[in-house]
């Protein structure tokens, strides 16, 4: 899915062994230049690299575009984690990662300066259209554009209400609801939105379709059941051969 040269001459690759078909995690690998030996990089998490988030206001971007530090000891990549796409700093020597972006928004695109000290992200959340954020290693991220502020100020924007519940086997399923205020006589219509894929995810990204339905007085309910991205290989693989 991506191959980048490292300062040592080795290659850093993001790929998929497809052992569990499309449910398999996208992983990071180091390919030794001299021997051609491929070694996995242990990130310490059972998550798939890349962006699996649903959003209908995004634009095309490269899903797998790791930045590698000039010293070759760190890399940065996006990872779908529960209901968000987060930027992570990976330790290529010892393994493991450090999250660089929060879990209440999704990084839909990003780019780093060559030395990694500054990087830009396009972030979105349930109630925020994509905007540009700048981060520095020694200071918090700050939003630098407001292209959609005037539009959102003139519209009602609904914030998602968490609706976690337990499946029949006791597993916790993340869900959300955009629920208009008030209690209309006779009840309120509701739409249950089920994402396709199946290995994609709902979560911290703007969905115009959902906002329009909620604005019309319709409650919108959605979740990340088995098959979804962001919860590990077995969660994604559980639906294989069990549809219906």
C-alpha positions as CSV (number, residue, x, y, z in Angstrom):
1,X,0.0,0.0,0.0
2,X,3.0,2.3,0.6
3,X,6.8,2.0,0.4
4,X,9.2,4.7,1.5
5,X,13.0,4.7,1.6
6,X,14.7,5.2,4.9
7,X,18.0,7.0,5.6
8,X,19.7,3.7,6.2
9,X,18.8,2.4,2.8
10,X,16.1,0.1,4.2
11,X,12.5,0.4,3.1
12,X,9.5,1.1,5.3
13,X,6.4,-0.4,3.9
14,X,2.7,-0.5,4.9
15,X,1.1,-3.7,3.7
16,X,-1.4,-6.4,4.3
17,X,-0.9,-10.2,4.4
18,X,-4.6,-10.8,3.8
19,X,-4.6,-13.8,6.2
20,X,-8.1,-12.8,7.3
21,X,-9.1,-11.4,3.9
22,X,-10.2,-7.8,3.9
23,X,-10.5,-7.9,7.7
24,X,-6.7,-8.2,8.0
25,X,-4.9,-5.2,9.6
26,X,-2.7,-3.0,7.4
27,X,0.7,-3.3,9.2
28,X,4.1,-1.6,9.1
29,X,7.1,-3.5,7.9
30,X,10.8,-2.9,7.6
31,X,12.6,-4.4,4.6
32,X,16.3,-4.8,5.1
33,X,18.3,-3.5,2.1
34,X,21.1,-6.0,2.3
35,X,19.3,-9.2,3.0
36,X,15.8,-8.4,1.7
37,X,14.4,-9.7,5.0
38,X,11.0,-8.3,6.0
39,X,10.5,-7.5,9.7
40,X,7.2,-6.3,11.2
41,X,7.2,-3.1,13.3
42,X,5.4,-3.7,16.5
43,X,3.0,-0.8,17.1
44,X,1.6,-2.4,20.3
45,X,-2.0,-2.0,19.1
46,X,-4.4,-4.3,17.3
47,X,-5.4,-1.7,14.8
48,X,-5.3,-1.2,11.0
49,X,-3.1,1.6,9.6
50,X,-4.9,4.1,7.4
51,X,-8.2,6.0,7.2
52,X,-11.4,3.9,7.4
53,X,-13.7,6.8,8.4
54,X,-17.0,7.6,6.7
55,X,-17.6,11.2,5.7
56,X,-19.5,12.8,2.8
57,X,-17.7,16.1,2.8
58,X,-14.1,14.9,2.4
59,X,-11.8,14.9,-0.6
60,X,-9.5,12.3,-2.0
61,X,-6.2,11.9,-0.2
62,X,-3.5,9.2,0.2
63,X,-4.5,6.8,3.0
64,X,-1.0,5.4,3.6
65,X,1.6,8.2,3.5
66,X,4.1,7.7,6.4
67,X,6.5,10.4,7.3
68,X,10.0,9.1,8.3
69,X,12.3,11.2,10.6
70,X,15.7,12.3,9.2
71,X,17.4,9.9,11.7
72,X,15.2,7.0,10.6
73,X,14.1,6.2,14.1
74,X,10.5,7.4,14.0
75,X,7.6,7.4,11.6
76,X,4.1,9.0,11.5
77,X,1.0,7.5,10.1
78,X,-2.8,7.7,10.5
79,X,-4.6,4.9,12.3
80,X,-8.4,4.3,12.6
81,X,-9.0,3.8,16.3
82,X,-12.5,3.2,17.5
83,X,-14.6,6.1,16.2
84,X,-11.7,8.4,15.0
85,X,-8.8,8.6,12.6
86,X,-5.7,9.6,14.6
87,X,-2.2,10.6,13.8
88,X,0.4,8.5,15.6
89,X,4.2,8.8,16.1
90,X,5.8,5.3,15.8
91,X,9.1,4.3,17.5
92,X,10.8,2.3,14.8
93,X,13.6,1.0,17.1
94,X,11.7,-0.1,20.2
95,X,8.2,-0.3,18.8
96,X,5.0,1.3,20.2
97,X,3.4,4.6,19.4
98,X,2.3,7.9,20.8
99,X,-0.9,9.5,19.7
100,X,-0.5,13.0,18.2
101,X,-4.2,13.9,17.6
102,X,-7.2,13.5,19.8
103,X,-10.0,10.9,19.7
104,X,-12.8,13.4,19.2
105,X,-11.9,14.4,15.7
106,X,-10.5,12.7,12.6
107,X,-7.4,13.6,10.6
108,X,-8.6,13.3,7.0
109,X,-5.3,14.4,5.5
110,X,-1.9,15.6,6.8
111,X,1.6,16.6,5.8
112,X,4.8,17.2,7.8
113,X,7.8,19.4,7.4
114,X,11.0,17.3,6.6
115,X,12.3,17.4,10.1
116,X,8.8,16.7,11.6
117,X,8.8,19.7,14.0
118,X,5.7,21.1,12.3
119,X,2.8,19.4,10.6
120,X,-0.5,20.3,9.1
121,X,-3.7,18.3,9.4
122,X,-7.2,18.6,7.9
123,X,-9.5,17.7,10.8
124,X,-13.2,17.1,11.0
125,X,-15.6,16.1,13.7
126,X,-19.3,15.3,13.9
127,X,-20.2,19.0,14.2
128,X,-17.2,20.6,12.4
129,X,-16.6,20.7,8.7
130,X,-13.0,20.1,7.6
131,X,-10.5,22.8,8.5
132,X,-6.7,23.2,8.6
133,X,-4.8,22.7,11.8
134,X,-1.1,23.4,12.5
135,X,0.8,21.4,15.1
136,X,4.3,21.9,16.5
137,X,6.2,19.5,18.7
138,X,6.5,22.1,21.5
139,X,2.9,23.5,21.4
140,X,-0.7,22.4,21.1
141,X,-2.5,22.2,17.8
142,X,-4.3,25.3,16.6
143,X,-6.9,25.8,13.9
144,X,-5.8,28.2,11.2
145,X,-8.7,28.3,8.8
146,X,-12.4,29.1,9.3
147,X,-13.7,28.5,5.8
148,X,-17.0,27.0,7.1
149,X,-17.6,29.1,10.2
150,X,-20.1,31.5,8.6
151,X,-22.0,28.6,7.1
152,X,-22.2,26.7,10.3
153,X,-23.2,29.8,12.3
154,X,-26.3,30.1,10.1
155,X,-27.4,26.5,10.4
156,X,-28.4,24.2,13.2
157,X,-25.6,21.7,13.7
158,X,-26.4,18.6,15.8
159,X,-23.8,17.1,18.2
160,X,-23.8,13.3,18.4
161,X,-25.0,11.7,21.6
162,X,-23.0,8.5,22.6
163,X,-25.3,5.5,22.7
164,X,-23.0,2.6,23.7
165,X,-24.8,-0.8,24.1
166,X,-24.0,-4.5,24.6
167,X,-24.4,-7.1,21.9
168,X,-25.9,-10.5,22.6
169,X,-22.5,-11.9,23.7
170,X,-21.8,-9.0,26.0
171,X,-19.4,-7.1,23.8
172,X,-19.6,-3.3,23.9
173,X,-20.7,-1.7,20.7
174,X,-20.1,2.1,20.1
175,X,-23.1,3.9,18.8
176,X,-24.3,7.5,18.4
177,X,-27.4,9.4,17.8
178,X,-28.3,12.8,16.3
179,X,-31.5,13.5,18.1
180,X,-33.6,16.7,17.5
181,X,-34.9,18.4,20.6
182,X,-38.6,18.1,21.7
183,X,-41.1,15.4,22.0
184,X,-43.5,15.6,19.0
185,X,-47.0,14.2,19.5
186,X,-47.2,10.7,18.1
187,X,-43.4,10.1,18.4
188,X,-40.5,11.0,16.2
189,X,-39.3,9.1,13.0
190,X,-35.9,7.6,13.2
191,X,-33.4,6.4,10.6
192,X,-31.0,3.6,11.4
193,X,-27.9,4.2,9.3
194,X,-25.7,1.1,8.6
195,X,-22.4,1.6,7.0
196,X,-21.1,-0.5,4.1
197,X,-17.6,-1.8,3.6
198,X,-18.0,-3.6,5.9
199,X,-14.6,-2.6,7.1
200,X,-15.2,1.1,7.4
201,X,-16.3,3.1,10.5
202,X,-18.7,5.8,11.7
203,X,-17.5,8.3,14.2
204,X,-15.8,11.7,14.6
205,X,-16.3,13.1,11.1
206,X,-18.9,15.3,9.5
207,X,-21.8,13.6,7.6
208,X,-23.9,16.1,5.8
209,X,-26.6,13.5,5.1
210,X,-27.1,12.8,8.8
211,X,-27.2,16.6,9.6
212,X,-29.8,17.1,7.0
213,X,-32.0,14.3,8.3
214,X,-31.7,15.6,11.8
215,X,-32.5,19.1,10.6
216,X,-35.7,17.7,9.1
217,X,-36.8,16.4,12.5
218,X,-35.6,12.8,12.0
219,X,-33.5,11.1,14.6
220,X,-30.4,9.4,13.2
221,X,-28.9,6.3,14.9
222,X,-25.7,4.7,13.8
223,X,-23.0,2.4,15.2
224,X,-19.8,0.4,14.6
225,X,-20.9,-3.3,14.9
226,X,-18.8,-6.3,14.1
227,X,-17.2,-5.9,10.7
228,X,-16.2,-2.3,11.4
229,X,-12.7,-0.8,11.2
230,X,-11.0,0.6,14.3
231,X,-11.6,-2.3,16.8
232,X,-9.0,-4.9,15.7
233,X,-8.8,-7.9,13.4
234,X,-11.2,-10.2,15.1
235,X,-13.9,-7.5,15.4
236,X,-13.6,-6.9,11.7
237,X,-13.4,-10.6,10.8
238,X,-16.4,-11.7,12.9
239,X,-18.9,-11.1,10.1
240,X,-17.1,-13.2,7.5
241,X,-19.4,-16.1,6.6
242,X,-22.1,-14.8,9.1
243,X,-24.0,-12.2,7.1
244,X,-27.7,-12.3,8.0
